[in-house]
Amino acid sequence: MLLNRLGPFIIPVLVVAYSGYVIAEQYLGSYRETSQNYATLMGGIAILCALIVMARIVIRGDTELDEPAAEKIPLGNYIQVIAVVAMMALAVLLIPILGYVITFLAMLVGALYLLGVRSVPLILTISIVMVAVVHFGLVKELELPLPAGILDGII
């Protein structure tokens, strides 16, 4: 059946189409250069990932949709996912108050711990580096303001 053969390509093709649309819209509209750079960066990454997925499907040849074997998923996995989603929702509420740096740092530390990373130096290193990279990329390079919160004037 045609749908079984083309099914795995539906999402990657939609990602490529939508990302291409977003990039084109930024350049055809009268948007700031930083907005265009951001759209190009995010859209380019999405397109690259979708093309990798499509290439992998073609190379592996598994275009048939097989029914996966039913596995019993441990309850702990659901609890981890719910906890991480709850932390993300809490972060959205706290970002205007505490600011991006503190909220994102706390969320990363909590998420890494919940997902099984137990080395405190590793958790802190990953969290601090990620906060710095995202802050540099968005604030310094793309000139997109992030909420400073209680660190206003310090950062």
N, C-alpha and C positions, 0 to 999 in steps of 0.2 A: 504494500500500500504506500502511496506517495507521501502521506503524512508521516508515516513511520520513518521514511528515509530522510525527509526534510525537517522533521521535528526538532532535532538538536540544533539546527541552524537558526531557528526563529528568533531566539533572544539575542544572540550575537549580531544578527543582521539588524535587528531593531536598535541595538546599542550603537552600531556604526551609523545608521541613518539619523538617529536623534542627535548624536554627538556632532555629526557633520552639519546638521541643521543649526545647532547652537553656535558652532564656530562661524558658520556663514552669516547668521543673524548678527553676531557681534561686529563683523567687518562691514556688512552692508548697512547696518544702522549707524547712527551717530553716537557711538559709545566711546568712553574714555579708552586710552591706550592700555591702561592697567586692567581694565575689564576685558579687553580683547586678549591680553596676555593670559589672564586667568582662564578664560573660556578655552583658549588654545591649549593650555597646559592640561586642564582637566579633561577636555574632550579628546585630546591626543592620547592621554593615558587610557581612557575608556576604549577608544578605537584600537589601540595597541593590544589591550587585554582581550577584546572581542576577536581580533584577528588571530591571536595565539590560540584561543579556544577553538576557532574554526579550523585552523591548521592541525591542531591536535586531533579533532574529530576526523578529518580527512586522512591523516597519517595512520591513525589507529584503525580506521575503517569501521568504527562502531556507530554507524548511522541508524541502526535498528534500535528502537526503544524496547528494551527488555524489561519485564517485570522484576524488580529487585526482590530478593528473598526477604521475607518478613523477619526482622530482627527485633528482639526485645531491647528497647532503649532504656538504660538505667535512669531512674528518677533524678539522680544527681545532675545529669546533663540538662534536664529541663530547669532545675533550680538555678544552675549556673547561668543559663541563657536569660531567665527571668531577672536574676540579680543584675546582670550586666545591662539589660534594657532599662531596668529601674534606675540604675546609676546614670545612664545617659539622659533619661528624663529629668532626674534631679539636677544634672549638670546644666541642662537647658534653663532650668529655673534659677540656678545659682550664678550663672555667668554674669548677668547684669550687676549682681551684688558683689561677688567676690572677684570677678574679673576672669579673663580667659586663662591666665597663667596658673593661678591657684586652682581653679576648677578643673582644668584639663590635667594638671599634674596629679591631683587627688583621684580623678577618675581613672587615669592610667595606672596608678599604683594599685587601686582597688581591683580593676579589671585583670591586671596581670596576676595578682594574688588569687583571685577567684578562678582564673583559668589554669592554675596549677604551678605557677612560677613561685618557688619558695626562697630563692636566693635574694636577700635584701639588697646587696650591692648591685646585682643584675637588675632588679626591679627599679631601683633609683636611677641607675645609669640609663636604662631604656627610657624611662619617663622623662628625665631631664633633657636628654638628647632630642626626644620627639617634640617636647614643648619648644625647645630652642629652634629646631628645624622648621616647624610649622610657623612659629612667630617670625622668624627671619623671612621665610618664603612669602607669607601673606602680608606682613606689615612693612618690611623693608623693601622687598623686591616688587610686590604687586600693589603696594600702597593701599591695602585694604585694612581699615581700622578694626581692631579687636577691642572688646570692652576691657578697660584696665581695672575697673572695680576699685577695691581698696588700695591698689597699688598705683592709682592715678597720680601722675607727676613723678613717679619713681622709674617707671619703664619708658 
